[in-house]
Amino acid sequence: MVKAALKNPHAVIVLALAILVIGLTAIAKLPTDILPTFKTPAVQIVTFYPGMPAEVMEKDITTRLERWTGQSNGIARQEAKSMVGVSVVKDFFREDIDPNTAMSQVTSLAMSDLFYLPPGTIPPMVMPFDPTATIPLCLISVSSPQFDETKLYDVAYFDLRNRLQSITGVIAPAVYGGRLRRILAYVDPLRAQARGLSPLDVINAVRDFNVMIPTGDAKFGALDYQINANGMVPAVAQLNDLPLRVGNGPPTYIRDVAKVEDSHQIQTNIVRVQGKRQVYIPIYRQPGANTIAVVEGIKAQLKPILERIQGINLDVVMDQSVYVRQAIRNLVQEAALGFLLAAAMVFIFLGSARPTGIVLMALPLAVLGALIGLYFTHQTLNAMTLGGIAVVIGLLIDESIVVLENSARHLELGASPRDAALIGASEVMRPLTIVTITISVVFFPIVFMGGIGKFLFMPLAMAVVFAIWTSRLLASTFVPLSAARFFTRIANAQEKRENWFGRVRDRYTHALDRVLQFRWGALAATAGLFILSMLIFKLIGTELFPQTDAGQFTVKVRAMTGLRIEKTEQVITDVENAIQSVIPERDRKMVISNLGVLLDWPAAYTPNSGSQDAFILVQLAEHHGRSTFDYVDELRKKLPQQFPGTEFSFDTGGMLSAALNGGLPSPINIQIEGNKLEIAHEIAEKIKRYAETVPGAVDVRIQQRLDAPQINIDVDRVKAAQVGLTQEEVVKNIVTALNSSINFAPSFWIDEKNGNHYFIGAQYRENDIQSINTILDIPITGKNQPTPVALRTVAKFSR
């Protein structure tokens, strides 16, 4: 190969230019992230049944979907969680399963199971799931000095979210915070009872007199007329004028027993940004997308979006790309520093600028060759691939130095530059090839690794192998050709180098002689150091990946089970103040709190499980005085003392920790399987008490709670039937009064101003539900019982 390179210099130059051009193109197109792309397929199934209790969701929907989709070929494990009206099932597949095949299988099985799910179940949503991307890349906070929370949510959900989805690589699945706009008929219990009507009568009137049904067309003469009937009420206020009952005497209208308002759903999710209620949209990346490019695309689109949507402020907060940029920048700087130091050493020991220049040209080409290999194998620029290149820089330089040094030796012996390059390179090709193969073989066992080890170290190994083989190619082509062209008149420089290097060699020889005179002492000292190192080894901690200061942390807060979200907000306000008292303003950039759960799409992306839960995102200033870990250690001691009865846990890892945990909430997770939750919870309590005694264990907690307050309504079916009521009619009246009829009988109204549709429902006002007596007195009507019957007459209650 050396001889062919010297005979075809233009081909070698073309090769070098091709590596340069393709390598620079690869740099521009390679996705950039903190860790490699996770290759293990995973699929997420989200299913909704509004209002269904968590226990029923688990038994009737979640369990069925787990069993049904568990038949997929190559499934490795499943995880699931059930909340009120929401089921989330995650199917994880083996690495050898194609992601598209996994997606297709799960979608088909989930859809085929819909027939067996409870009537009224919304068809499951099946989406790809990336376990290493469970933390958003950033949050888009939405605020306005003139809009309330309902309007903010409306703008974020209907306008902003859809515009963000069009950006390459972006997933913007949910909106957190705010209030969901609803058209609600607030029933007055006393007035309804006085007129012999129930909440269910109100919503039935709305459904009967506010409809959207295509009316068709009619042909008269030469024209075809489209028929448009006034099925949909054009204004919210006009809904008050819909008739409820017509018979003997004057008609009864909705306004006589209720007031229809442009209002909002009962709020179950609150977001606080810097202490003020706002709305935010979390931005996730699609698998394989470039983290930095996604965030830059978001920022570039904010200005055009603001020009189209007036009256709001948009800010990118909790930007994870800053951390990614910093990590990549540090690695590049370290590699560049190593490159410069190596170049300095080459110049010192070769004693000439020309050989040094050849090395400085060959090394970047070898690195670019590695990047080309990473690009065509669909890898990314990340800490592992860049770390692999940084580690191998010394080996890349060695191959060029060996060729140049041997060529320089033959030049000193009188050979011409071309012959010196030919003979010098040819003599060392065999050992260089052996070294290259040996290094490749060292990394070969990584192919047989699985799980997180393969995920982390396979890209590193590939970067190393691509780099050393490119260097091997250049050492047999580009380096000899450059030596043949540039090696002239280096005798003086070589003589000076030999004089200087000779003195260094003489001193080393003298030191080696002294050591050989006391060889047993040297061997004993070496053995002693080895034994000492083995003893110290036990004192060194072990970790898969070193801890990194991400400049942010998350505080997960759990108050008393079942606490109203308004009370939870009071607790979180005090916790925020406590955090701000520990972290001074100069070190604190942003504090964002997310309380409760919106029982819709956001439920699939939040660690909260109820109104008593919250998580607080704390972002530190870029140059903070104390480390993130110092602040967390202080808060871990202070918060439980200041808020007894409230549970706290902390996450300091950010994107890196979430990726290495495979989407799980903590580095160590113990899962207990069984058919009886009570027994499983008892076992979990025993494990928790034991784990708390383990040195170094912190934030030991049980995710599930079984002590949620509950009121049981035991309807006497015989009594209900005797008064002309069915079980369905009783339950629907209860649901309508307490949580709105939208859960089982959704009707909608279209706002002609923006073209969006909004659900219409009937319910009591939250303030009207003061005690258990309010529930006992709910009037119940049905098809065969138009006269209201108080709920207490057909049901018993217990807590």
C-alpha positions in Angstrom: 0.0 0.0 0.0 2.9 2.4 0.7 4.4 1.8 -2.7 1.0 2.3 -4.4 0.5 5.6 -2.5 3.9 6.9 -3.5 3.2 6.0 -7.2 -0.3 7.6 -7.1 0.1 10.9 -5.1 -3.0 12.4 -6.7 -5.2 9.5 -5.5 -3.9 10.0 -2.0 -4.6 13.7 -2.1 -8.2 13.0 -3.3 -8.5 10.5 -0.5 -7.5 13.1 2.1 -9.8 15.7 0.5 -12.7 13.2 0.5 -12.2 12.5 4.2 -12.0 16.2 4.9 -15.2 17.1 2.9 -17.3 14.2 4.0 -16.1 14.5 7.6 -17.1 18.2 7.8 -20.5 17.3 6.3 -20.9 14.6 8.9 -20.1 17.0 11.7 -22.9 19.3 10.5 -25.4 16.5 10.2 -24.6 14.3 13.2 -27.1 14.7 16.1 -25.6 16.1 19.3 -26.7 14.8 22.7 -25.2 14.0 26.1 -25.6 10.2 25.7 -25.9 7.8 22.7 -29.3 7.0 21.2 -31.1 4.3 23.0 -31.8 1.5 20.6 -34.2 -0.7 22.7 -37.7 -0.3 21.3 -40.4 0.7 23.8 -44.1 1.5 23.2 -46.5 3.5 25.4 -50.3 2.9 25.4 -52.4 5.6 26.9 -56.1 5.0 27.5 -58.8 7.3 28.9 -62.1 6.7 30.5 -63.1 10.0 32.2 -64.1 9.7 35.8 -63.4 6.0 36.2 -61.8 5.2 39.6 -58.1 4.1 39.6 -58.9 0.7 41.0 -61.4 0.0 38.2 -59.0 1.4 35.6 -56.4 -1.0 36.9 -58.6 -4.1 36.9 -60.8 -3.5 33.8 -58.4 -1.6 31.4 -54.8 -1.6 32.5 -54.6 -5.3 33.3 -56.4 -6.3 30.1 -54.1 -4.1 27.9 -51.0 -5.6 29.7 -52.2 -9.1 29.0 -53.2 -8.4 25.5 -50.2 -6.4 24.3 -48.0 -8.8 26.3 -48.5 -11.3 23.5 -46.2 -9.1 21.3 -43.2 -11.0 19.9 -40.0 -10.1 21.7 -41.5 -8.2 24.7 -39.0 -8.0 27.6 -41.0 -6.4 30.4 -44.0 -4.2 31.1 -44.7 -1.3 33.4 -48.1 0.4 34.0 -49.8 2.9 36.2 -53.5 3.7 36.7 -55.0 6.9 37.8 -58.5 8.3 37.9 -59.7 8.0 34.2 -56.1 7.3 32.9 -54.2 4.1 32.1 -50.6 4.1 31.0 -49.0 0.9 29.9 -45.3 0.7 28.7 -44.1 -2.3 26.8 -40.3 -2.7 26.5 -38.9 -5.0 23.8 -35.6 -6.9 23.3 -32.8 -5.1 21.4 -33.1 -7.4 18.4 -36.8 -6.3 17.7 -37.3 -3.7 15.0 -39.0 -0.6 16.5 -41.5 -0.4 13.6 -42.4 -4.0 14.2 -42.9 -3.4 17.9 -45.1 -0.4 17.2 -47.2 -2.3 14.7 -47.7 -5.3 16.9 -48.7 -3.2 20.0 -51.1 -1.0 17.9 -52.8 -4.0 16.4 -53.2 -5.8 19.7 -54.4 -2.7 21.6 -57.0 -1.9 19.0 -58.2 -5.5 18.9 -58.7 -5.4 22.7 -60.9 -2.3 22.5 -64.0 -4.6 21.9 -63.4 -6.1 25.3 -62.8 -2.9 27.2 -65.7 -1.2 29.2 -68.2 0.6 26.9 -67.3 4.2 26.6 -63.5 3.7 26.7 -61.7 6.1 24.5 -59.6 4.2 21.9 -56.1 3.7 23.1 -53.3 6.0 21.9 -50.2 4.1 21.0 -46.9 6.0 20.7 -43.2 5.2 20.6 -41.5 5.7 24.0 -37.9 6.6 24.6 -36.8 5.5 28.1 -33.8 7.8 28.0 -35.8 10.9 27.1 -38.2 11.1 30.0 -37.0 14.6 31.0 -38.1 17.5 28.7 -35.4 19.3 26.7 -37.0 22.5 27.8 -40.2 24.1 28.9 -42.1 26.8 27.1 -43.7 29.0 29.7 -46.8 30.9 28.7 -47.8 34.0 30.6 -49.8 37.1 29.9 -50.7 40.3 31.9 -54.2 40.3 30.4 -55.3 36.7 30.1 -56.5 34.4 32.9 -55.5 30.7 33.3 -58.4 29.5 31.2 -57.4 31.7 28.2 -53.7 30.8 28.7 -54.5 27.1 28.5 -56.7 27.6 25.5 -54.0 29.5 23.6 -51.3 26.9 24.6 -53.4 23.9 23.7 -55.1 24.9 20.5 -52.6 27.3 19.0 -49.1 27.1 20.4 -48.9 23.3 20.8 -49.8 22.6 17.2 -47.3 25.2 15.9 -44.5 23.6 18.0 -45.3 20.1 16.7 -44.3 21.2 13.2 -40.7 21.8 14.3 -38.4 19.0 13.2 -37.7 16.6 16.0 -40.2 18.1 18.5 -42.8 16.2 20.6 -45.0 18.6 22.5 -47.7 16.3 23.8 -49.3 18.1 26.7 -50.1 21.4 28.4 -49.5 21.7 32.1 -51.3 24.2 34.4 -54.2 26.5 33.6 -57.9 25.7 33.5 -59.7 23.8 30.7 -62.5 25.9 29.2 -65.9 24.4 29.6 -69.5 25.6 29.1 -71.1 24.6 32.3 -74.7 24.8 33.6 -74.3 25.4 37.3 -77.3 23.8 38.9 -78.8 25.4 42.1 -79.7 22.4 44.3 -82.5 24.2 46.1 -84.1 25.7 43.0 -83.9 22.3 41.2 -85.6 20.5 44.1 -88.3 23.2 44.3 -89.2 22.6 40.7 -88.9 18.8 40.8 -85.8 18.6 38.6 -82.5 17.0 38.8 -79.0 17.8 37.3 -79.5 15.0 34.8 -82.6 16.8 33.5 -80.6 19.9 32.8 -78.0 18.1 30.7 -80.6 16.2 28.8 -82.2 19.4 27.8 -78.9 20.7 26.6 -78.3 17.6 24.5 -81.8 17.7 23.0 -81.8 21.3 22.0 -78.2 21.9 21.1 -77.2 19.6 18.3 -75.0 19.4 15.3 -76.7 17.3 12.6 -76.1 17.8 8.9 -79.4 18.9 7.4 -78.6 18.1 3.8 -79.7 19.9 0.7 -82.8 20.6 -1.5 -83.1 21.2 -5.2 -85.6 23.8 -6.5 -85.5 24.8 -10.1 -82.0 25.2 -11.4 -80.3 25.5 -8.0 -79.2 23.0 -5.3 -79.7 24.6 -1.9 -77.7 23.6 1.2 -80.0 23.5 4.2 -78.6 24.9 7.4 -80.8 24.6 10.5 -80.1 26.4 13.8 -79.2 23.1 15.6 -76.2 24.7 17.4 -76.9 27.6 19.9 -74.6 30.4 18.7 -74.0 32.1 22.1 -73.4 30.7 25.5 -76.0 33.0 27.1 -78.7 31.6 24.9 -78.3 28.2 26.5 -80.0 29.6 29.5 -83.2 30.0 27.4 -83.5 26.3 26.5 -86.7 24.7 27.7 -86.5 22.1 30.5 -90.1 21.2 31.0 -93.2 22.1 29.0 -96.6 21.1 30.2 -99.5 22.5 32.1 -98.6 26.1 33.1 -95.6 28.2 31.9 -92.5 26.4 30.6 -89.5 25.9 32.8 -86.2 27.0 31.4 -82.7 26.2 32.3 -82.3 29.7 33.7 -84.9 28.8 36.3 -82.8 26.1 38.0 -79.2 26.8 36.7 -77.0 29.4 35.2 -75.0 28.5 32.1 -71.5 30.1 32.1 -68.4 30.2 29.9 -66.4 28.6 32.7 -63.8 25.9 33.3 -63.4 22.3 34.4 -62.7 21.7 38.1 -59.0 22.4 38.3 -56.8 19.4 39.2 -53.4 20.7 38.0 -51.7 24.0 38.9 -48.3 25.3 37.6 -46.4 28.0 39.4 -43.5 29.8 37.6 -41.5 32.0 40.0 -44.5 32.0 42.4 -47.1 33.0 39.8 -49.7 30.7 38.2 -48.9 30.1 34.6 -49.0 27.5 31.9 -46.1 25.6 30.3 -45.6 23.1 27.5 -42.8 20.5 27.9 -40.7 19.8 24.8 -39.5 16.3 24.2 -37.4 15.1 21.4 -38.2 12.4 18.9 -35.9 9.3 19.0 -32.6 10.2 17.3 -33.3 13.9 17.1 -30.5 16.5 17.7 -31.1 18.0 21.2 -29.3 21.3 20.4 -31.0 21.6 17.0 -34.4 21.0 18.5 -34.0 23.7 21.2 -32.6 26.1 18.6 -35.5 25.4 16.3 -37.9 26.2 19.2 -36.2 29.5 19.9 -36.2 30.4 16.3 -39.9 29.9 16.0 -40.9 31.8 19.1 -40.8 35.2 17.4 -43.0 34.3 14.4 -45.4 32.6 16.8 -45.6 35.7 19.0 -46.4 37.8 15.8 -49.4 35.6 15.1 -50.6 35.2 18.7 -50.9 38.6 20.4 -51.0 39.3 24.1 -48.9 36.5 25.4 -45.3 36.1 26.6 -43.3 32.9 25.7 -40.0 32.0 27.4 -37.8 29.0 27.1 -37.0 27.8 30.6 -35.2 24.8 32.2 -33.2 24.5 28.9 -31.4 21.1 29.0 -29.4 22.0 25.9 -27.3 24.3 27.9 -26.0 21.4 29.9 -25.5 19.3 26.7 -23.6 22.2 25.1 -21.4 22.6 28.2 -20.6 18.9 28.4 -19.8 18.6 24.7 -17.7 21.8 24.8 -15.7 20.5 27.7 -15.0 17.3 25.9 -13.9 19.1 22.7 -11.7 21.5 24.8 -10.1 18.5 26.5 -9.5 16.8 23.1 -8.1 20.0 21.6 -5.8 20.5 24.6 -4.6 16.9 24.3 -4.0 17.5 20.6 -1.9 20.6 21.2 0.1 19.0 24.0 0.8 16.0 21.8 1.9 18.3 19.0 4.3 20.0 21.3 5.8 16.7 22.4 6.1 15.6 18.7 8.0 18.8 17.9 10.2 18.5 21.0 11.2 14.9 20.2 11.3 15.0 16.4 13.1 18.3 16.5 11.6 19.6 13.2 8.6 21.6 12.2 8.0 19.5 9.0 7.3 16.2 10.7 5.3 17.9 13.3 3.2 19.5 10.5 2.6 16.1 8.9 1.3 14.8 12.2 -0.9 17.8 12.7 -2.5 17.2 9.3 -2.9 13.4 9.8 -4.5 13.6 13.2 -7.6 15.7 12.2 -8.1 13.5 9.2 -8.2 10.4 11.4 -10.7 12.1 13.7 -12.9 13.1 10.7 -12.7 9.5 9.5 -14.1 8.4 12.8 -16.9 10.9 12.5 -17.7 9.6 9.0 -18.0 6.1 10.4 -20.3 7.3 13.2 -22.5 9.1 10.7 -23.0 6.1 8.5 -23.7 3.9 11.4 -26.4 6.3 12.7 -24.6 7.3 15.9 -24.5 10.7 17.5 -22.0 13.2 18.8 -22.2 12.5 22.6 -20.0 12.2 25.7 -19.2 8.6 24.9 -18.2 9.0 21.2 -16.2 12.2 21.8 -14.7 10.6 24.9 -13.6 7.6 22.8 -11.9 9.9 20.3 -10.2 11.9 23.1 -8.9 8.7 24.6 -7.4 7.4 21.4 -5.7 10.6 20.3 -2.4 9.4 21.6 -2.6 6.2 19.6 -3.5 8.1 16.5 -0.4 10.2 16.8 1.8 7.2 17.6 1.2 5.6 14.2 2.3 8.7 12.4 5.3 9.2 14.6 6.5 5.6 14.1 6.4 6.1 10.4 8.1 9.5 10.4 10.8 8.4 12.9 11.7 5.4 10.9 11.7 7.4 7.6 13.9 10.0 9.2 16.3 7.3 10.3 16.7 6.1 6.7 17.1 9.7 5.6 20.1 10.0 8.0 21.6 6.9 6.5 21.7 8.6 3.1 18.5 7.5 1.4 16.6 10.0 -0.7 13.4 11.4 0.8 11.3 9.2 -1.4 13.2 6.0 -0.7 13.4 6.9 3.0 9.6 7.2 3.1 9.1 4.0 1.2 11.5 1.9 3.2 10.7 3.5 6.6 6.9 3.1 6.2 7.1 -0.4 4.7 9.3 -1.7 7.6 6.7 -0.7 10.3 3.5 -1.5 8.5 3.3 -5.0 9.9 3.7 -4.1 13.6 1.3 -1.1 13.1 -1.3 -3.5 11.6 -0.9 -5.9 14.5 -1.3 -3.1 17.0 -4.4 -1.8 15.2 -6.0 -5.3 15.1 -5.1 -5.8 18.7 -6.8 -2.6 19.8 -9.9 -3.6 17.8 -10.0 -7.0 19.3 -9.9 -5.5 22.8 -13.1 -3.7 22.1 -14.8 -6.6 20.3 -16.4 -8.2 23.5 -18.6 -5.1 23.8 -20.6 -6.6 21.0 -21.8 -9.3 23.4 -22.8 -6.8 26.1 -26.5 -6.0 26.7 -28.6 -3.4 28.4 -27.1 -0.1 29.6 -23.5 -1.3 29.1 -24.0 -1.9 25.4 -26.0 1.4 25.2 -23.1 3.4 26.7 -19.9 1.6 25.4 -20.8 0.4 22.0 -20.6 3.9 20.5 -17.4 4.5 22.3 -15.8 1.4 20.9 -17.0 2.2 17.4 -15.5 5.7 17.6 -12.2 4.2 18.7 -12.1 1.5 16.0 -13.1 3.9 13.3 -10.4 6.4 14.4 -7.5 3.9 14.6 -8.3 2.2 11.3 -8.5 5.6 9.6 -5.2 6.5 11.2 -3.8 3.1 10.0 -4.9 4.0 6.4 -3.3 7.4 6.6 -0.1 6.0 8.1 0.3 3.9 5.0 -0.7 6.5 2.4 -0.9 10.1 3.4 2.0 10.1 5.9 4.6 8.4 3.7 3.6 10.6 0.7 4.0 13.8 2.9 7.3 12.6 4.2 8.6 12.0 0.7 7.6 15.5 -0.3 8.6 17.4 2.8 11.7 15.6 4.2 14.6 17.7 3.0 17.6 19.3 4.8 16.7 18.2 8.3 20.2 17.0 9.2 21.1 20.0 11.4 17.8 19.9 13.2 18.2 16.1 13.6 21.7 16.5 15.0 20.5 19.0 17.6 17.6 16.7 18.5 20.0 13.8 18.9 22.3 15.8 21.1 19.4 16.8 23.4 17.7 13.4 23.3 21.0 11.7 23.8 21.5 13.5 27.2 18.0 12.4 28.2 18.7 8.9 27.2 22.0 8.8 29.1 20.3 10.0 32.3 17.7 7.3 31.9 20.3 4.6 31.3 22.1 5.7 34.5 18.9 5.5 36.5 18.1 2.1 35.1 21.5 0.8 36.1 21.0 1.9 39.7 17.6 0.2 39.8 19.1 -3.1 38.4 21.7 -3.0 41.1 18.9 -3.3 43.6 16.5 -5.4 41.7 15.0 -7.2 44.7 14.3 -3.9 46.4 12.6 -2.6 43.2 10.5 -5.8 43.0 9.6 -5.6 46.6 8.6 -1.9 46.3 6.5 -2.8 43.2 4.8 -5.6 45.1 4.2 -3.3 48.1 2.5 -0.7 45.9 0.4 -3.4 44.3 -0.8 -4.7 47.6 -1.5 -1.2 48.9 -3.5 -0.4 45.8 -5.6 -3.5 46.4 -6.3 -2.5 49.9 -7.3 1.0 48.9 -9.5 -0.4 46.1 -12.2 -1.3 48.7 -12.3 2.3 49.9 -13.0 3.7 46.4 -16.7 4.0 45.6 -18.2 2.3 42.5 -20.6 3.9 40.1 -21.7 3.3 36.6 -21.3 6.9 35.7 -19.8 9.7 37.7 -22.1 12.3 39.3 -22.3 15.5 37.4 -23.5 18.9 38.6 -26.3 19.6 36.1 -27.1 23.0 37.7 -30.6 21.9 38.5 -32.6 19.5 40.7 -36.1 18.4 41.3 -37.9 18.2 44.6 -40.8 15.7 44.7 -43.3 16.6 47.4 -46.1 14.4 48.7 -48.5 15.9 51.3 -51.3 14.1 53.2 -53.1 11.7 50.9 -56.3 13.2 49.4 -55.4 16.8 50.3 -57.3 19.3 48.2 -55.2 20.9 45.5 -55.9 24.3 47.0 -54.4 23.2 50.3 -51.5 21.5 48.4 -50.7 24.9 46.8 -50.4 26.5 50.2 -47.9 23.8 51.2 -45.9 24.2 48.0 -45.9 28.0 48.5 -44.2 27.5 51.9 -41.8 24.9 50.4 -40.8 27.4 47.7 -40.1 30.0 50.3 -38.0 27.5 52.2 -36.0 26.7 49.1 -35.4 30.4 48.4 -34.2 30.9 51.9 -31.5 28.3 51.4 -30.5 29.3 47.8 -29.6 33.0 47.5 -31.0 34.9 44.6 -27.6 35.2 43.0 -27.4 31.4 42.7 -31.1 30.9 41.8 -32.4 31.3 38.3 -35.8 29.6 38.2 -38.3 27.8 40.4 -41.2 26.0 38.8 -43.8 24.0 40.6 -46.3 21.5 39.1 -49.1 20.4 41.4 -51.6 17.6 41.0 -52.6 15.8 37.8 -54.6 16.9 34.8 -56.4 13.6 34.0 -55.7 13.8 30.3 -52.6 13.6 28.2 -50.3 15.2 30.9 -51.0 12.3 33.2 -48.8 10.1 31.0 -45.8 12.4 31.5 -45.9 13.4 35.2 -44.6 11.7 38.3 -47.6 13.0 40.3 -50.4 10.7 41.1 -53.0 12.9 42.8 -53.9 16.3 44.2 -51.5 15.8 47.1 -48.4 15.4 44.9 -46.2 18.1 43.4 -42.7 18.4 42.0 -40.6 21.5 42.1 -38.0 22.2 39.4 -35.1 24.4 40.6 -32.6 25.8 38.1 -29.4 27.4 39.4 -27.5 30.2 37.9 -24.8 29.2 35.4 -22.1 30.3 37.8 -23.5 29.2 41.2 -21.3 29.6 44.3 -22.2 26.2 45.9 -22.7 22.9 44.1 -26.1 21.5 43.4 -25.3 18.6 45.8 -24.5 21.0 48.7 -27.9 22.7 48.3 -29.7 19.4 48.0 -28.0 18.0 51.2 -29.1 21.1 53.1 -32.7 21.0 51.9 -32.8 17.3 52.5 -32.2 18.0 56.2 -34.2 21.2 56.5 -37.5 20.5 54.7 -38.6 17.4 56.6 -38.0 19.3 59.9 -39.9 22.3 58.7 -42.8 20.3 57.2 -43.5 17.2 59.3 -45.9 14.7 57.7 -44.8 15.8 54.2 -42.6 13.5 52.2 -39.7 14.8 50.1 -37.3 13.2 47.6 -34.7 14.8 45.4 -33.3 14.1 41.9 -30.0 15.8 41.0 -29.1 13.9 37.9 -31.1 15.7 35.2 -31.1 14.2 31.7 -28.1 12.0 32.4 -29.6 10.3 35.4 -33.0 9.8 33.7 -31.3 8.2 30.7 -29.1 5.9 32.8 -32.1 4.9 34.9 -34.0 3.8 31.8 -36.9 6.1 32.6 -37.3 4.8 36.1 -37.7 7.4 38.9 -34.5 6.4 40.9 -31.2 4.6 40.4 -32.5 1.7 42.6 -36.1 0.6 42.1 -37.6 -2.4 43.8 -40.9 -3.6 42.3 -43.2 -6.1 44.1 -45.6 -8.2 42.0 -48.7 -9.8 43.4 -52.5 -10.1 43.1 -53.2 -8.3 46.4 -52.2 -4.7 46.7 -52.5 -4.7 50.5 -50.0 -7.6 50.9 -47.6 -6.1 48.4 -47.8 -2.8 50.3 -47.0 -4.5 53.6 -43.9 -6.1 52.0 -42.9 -2.8 50.5 -43.1 -1.2 54.0 -40.7 -3.8 55.4 -38.3 -3.3 52.5 -38.5 0.5 53.0 -37.6 0.2 56.7 -34.7 -2.0 55.9 -33.4 0.2 53.1 -33.4 3.2 55.3 -30.8 1.5 57.5 -28.4 1.0 54.6 -25.5 3.5 54.7 -25.8 6.0 51.8 -29.4 5.3 51.0 -31.5 8.5 50.9 -35.0 9.4 49.7 -36.4 5.9 50.3 -40.1 6.0 49.5 -43.0 4.0 48.3 -44.6 5.4 45.2 -48.1 3.9 45.7 -50.4 4.8 48.6 -53.5 2.9 49.6 -54.9 5.3 52.2 -56.8 7.7 49.9 -60.0 9.0 51.6 -63.1 7.5 50.0 -66.9 7.7 50.3 -68.7 4.5 49.4 -72.3 4.9 48.0 -74.1 1.5 48.3 -77.2 1.8 46.1 -80.1 -0.5 47.1 -81.1 -1.8 43.7 -84.4 -3.1 44.9 -85.4 0.2 46.5 -84.3 2.1 43.3 -86.3 -0.2 41.1 -89.4 0.2 43.3 -89.3 4.0 42.7 -88.7 3.6 39.0 -84.9 4.1 38.9 -82.1 2.1 37.5 -78.5 1.8 38.7 -77.3 3.8 35.7 -79.7 6.7 36.3 -78.7 6.9 40.0 -75.0 7.0 39.2 -75.3 9.4 36.3 -77.2 11.9 38.5 -74.4 11.6 41.2 -71.7 12.1 38.6 -73.5 15.1 37.0 -73.9 16.9 40.3 -70.4 16.4 41.6 -68.1 16.2 38.6 -70.1 17.2 35.5 -72.0 15.2 33.0 -69.1 15.6 30.5 -67.7 12.3 31.8 -70.5 10.2 30.4 -72.6 12.4 28.1 -70.3 14.9 26.3 -72.0 17.6 24.4 -70.2 20.4 22.7 -70.5 24.0 21.6 -68.4 25.7 18.9 -67.0 29.1 19.5 -67.5 31.0 16.2 -64.7 33.4 17.0 -61.9 30.8 17.0 -63.6 27.7 15.6 -62.7 25.5 18.6 -65.2 23.2 20.2 -65.8 23.1 24.0 -67.6 20.5 26.0 -70.9 21.4 27.6 -71.9 19.9 31.0 -74.0 20.4 34.1 -72.9 20.2 37.7 -73.1 21.8 41.1 -70.7 24.7 41.9 -67.8 23.5 43.9 -68.7 25.9 46.7 -72.2 24.3 46.9 -70.7 21.0 47.9 -70.0 21.6 51.6 -70.7 18.3 53.4 -71.9 14.8 53.0 -75.5 16.1 53.3 -75.1 17.8 49.9 -74.5 14.3 48.4 -77.3 12.7 50.4 -79.8 15.3 49.0 -78.9 15.0 45.3 -82.2 14.7 43.5 -82.5 11.6 41.3 -84.7 11.3 38.3 -85.0 8.8 35.5 -87.0 7.7 32.5 -89.7 6.1 34.6 -89.4 8.5 37.6 -89.7 12.1 36.5 -90.3 13.2 40.1 -87.0 13.7 42.0 -86.1 11.2 44.7 -83.4 12.1 47.2 -80.3 9.9 47.0 -80.5 9.1 50.7 -83.8 7.2 50.1 -82.2 4.6 47.8 -78.5 4.4 49.0 -76.4 4.0 52.1 -73.1 5.8 52.7 -69.8 4.8 54.4 -66.2 6.2 54.5 
